[in-house]
Amino acid sequence: MKPQEQPNWRLNAAATLDLLRQYQKALFDVTTQALALRLTLEENDSTFHTRYAKHLQDSQSGELGKANSLMLHLLEKNAGQLRDDPFWKD
């Protein structure tokens, strides 16, 4: 029987950091674009704050909010399993 190869944790960690770097770049781009758009709209629309608050609440409680909660749960679960946290054992 052939012994199982041990995963190279350094390569796995580096790949994870690469993904996080790409995510951070995308998040920064979206954040700066959204901020610029919000500031532009604030200057031109007196009802912006009311409508913005409603749309923000709708987004957070809708499908986008559910997807975000699921993503955070999966990230926490995977991190817990990597740390051998007994809470996250399947």
C-alpha positions as CSV (number, residue, x, y, z in Angstrom):
1,M,0.0,0.0,0.0
2,K,1.4,3.3,-1.1
3,P,1.7,5.9,1.7
4,Q,-0.4,9.1,1.3
5,E,1.4,12.2,0.4
6,Q,1.3,14.9,3.0
7,P,-0.1,18.2,1.6
8,N,2.4,20.9,1.3
9,W,1.0,23.4,3.8
10,R,3.4,26.2,2.7
11,L,2.0,26.0,-0.9
12,N,-1.5,25.8,0.4
13,A,-1.0,28.8,2.6
14,A,0.6,30.7,-0.2
15,A,-2.3,29.9,-2.6
16,T,-4.7,31.1,0.1
17,L,-2.8,34.3,0.5
18,D,-2.8,34.9,-3.2
19,L,-6.5,34.5,-3.3
20,L,-6.9,36.9,-0.4
21,R,-4.7,39.4,-2.2
22,Q,-6.9,39.2,-5.3
23,Y,-10.0,39.5,-3.1
24,Q,-8.6,42.5,-1.3
25,K,-7.8,44.2,-4.6
26,A,-11.3,43.6,-5.9
27,L,-12.9,44.7,-2.6
28,F,-10.8,47.9,-2.7
29,D,-11.8,48.7,-6.2
30,V,-15.5,48.1,-5.5
31,T,-15.3,50.1,-2.3
32,T,-13.7,53.1,-3.9
33,Q,-16.1,53.1,-6.8
34,A,-19.1,52.8,-4.5
35,L,-17.8,55.6,-2.3
36,A,-17.3,57.9,-5.3
37,L,-20.8,57.1,-6.6
38,R,-22.3,57.7,-3.2
39,L,-20.6,61.0,-2.8
40,T,-21.7,62.1,-6.3
41,L,-25.3,61.1,-5.6
42,E,-25.3,62.9,-2.2
43,E,-24.4,66.1,-3.9
44,N,-27.2,65.8,-6.5
45,D,-30.1,64.1,-4.7
46,S,-31.7,65.3,-1.5
47,T,-33.6,62.0,-0.9
48,F,-30.4,59.9,-1.3
49,H,-29.9,59.0,2.4
50,T,-33.4,57.7,2.9
51,R,-33.3,55.6,-0.3
52,Y,-29.8,54.4,0.4
53,A,-30.6,53.2,3.9
54,K,-33.6,51.3,2.5
55,H,-31.6,49.7,-0.3
56,L,-28.8,48.8,2.1
57,Q,-31.2,47.1,4.5
58,D,-32.9,45.2,1.7
59,S,-29.6,44.0,0.4
60,Q,-28.4,42.8,3.8
61,S,-31.6,41.0,4.5
62,G,-32.1,39.5,1.1
63,E,-30.2,36.9,-1.0
64,L,-27.0,38.9,-0.8
65,G,-27.1,38.8,2.9
66,K,-27.8,35.1,3.0
67,A,-24.9,34.4,0.6
68,N,-22.6,36.5,2.8
69,S,-23.6,34.6,5.9
70,L,-23.1,31.3,4.2
71,M,-19.6,32.4,2.9
72,L,-18.6,33.5,6.4
73,H,-19.8,30.2,7.9
74,L,-17.8,28.2,5.4
75,L,-14.7,30.2,5.9
76,E,-15.0,29.8,9.7
77,K,-15.7,26.1,9.4
78,N,-12.7,25.5,7.1
79,A,-10.4,27.5,9.3
80,G,-11.6,25.6,12.4
81,Q,-11.0,22.3,10.7
82,L,-7.5,23.4,9.7
83,R,-6.9,24.2,13.4
84,D,-8.4,20.9,14.5
85,D,-11.0,22.7,16.4
86,P,-13.4,20.0,17.8
87,F,-16.4,22.4,17.3
88,W,-16.0,22.2,13.5
89,K,-15.4,18.4,13.2
90,D,-17.8,16.7,10.8
